[in-house]
Amino acid sequence: MGDERLLAGPTWVSKELIVATRQGQLVLPRSYDRALALLVDKAGFPRLTSHGLRHTAATQMFAGATDIGQLRAIADIGHSPDTLMKMYAHAMPQSTSAQVTASAGEQQS
């Protein structure tokens, strides 16, 4: 966001946001969704929403998880671990899935 800061000059408000307005402020969800729709359409991609992006990111993180600790870290940025397991179990590598199943068995004992 260095260029945006320079262009905004003294009107820039630093909030350390990943996505921000031209002045560094928080982007309203409806504005983000509109901008995303325009970019996706312009690129010629199929319709994609911010919720779809979130789901895709979570699926990719789950697919790359190699141990239970990583799965817990993913859970910290979203849903509870139980909800994540139900929603994204299809994306887990087989080795990680086996670790989760073994861990769940230990916790029930």
Residue pairs with C-beta under 8 A, 6 or more apart in sequence:
1 20
1 24
4 12
4 20
4 22
4 24
5 12
5 14
5 24
7 22
8 22
8 23
8 24
11 23
12 23
12 24
13 23
13 24
13 25
14 24
15 24
15 25
15 26
17 24
17 26
17 27
19 27
19 32
20 26
20 27
21 27
27 35
29 50
32 50
33 49
33 50
36 48
36 49
36 50
36 53
37 47
37 49
40 46
40 47
40 48
54 78
58 74
58 78
58 84
58 87
58 88
59 88
59 91
60 91
61 70
61 74
62 71
62 74
62 84
62 88
62 91
62 92
63 91
63 92
63 93
64 70
65 71
65 74
65 92
65 93
65 96
66 93
66 95
66 96
67 96
67 99
68 96
68 99
68 100
68 103
71 81
71 84
71 85
71 92
71 96
71 100
72 81
74 84
75 81
75 84
78 84
79 87
85 100
89 97
92 100
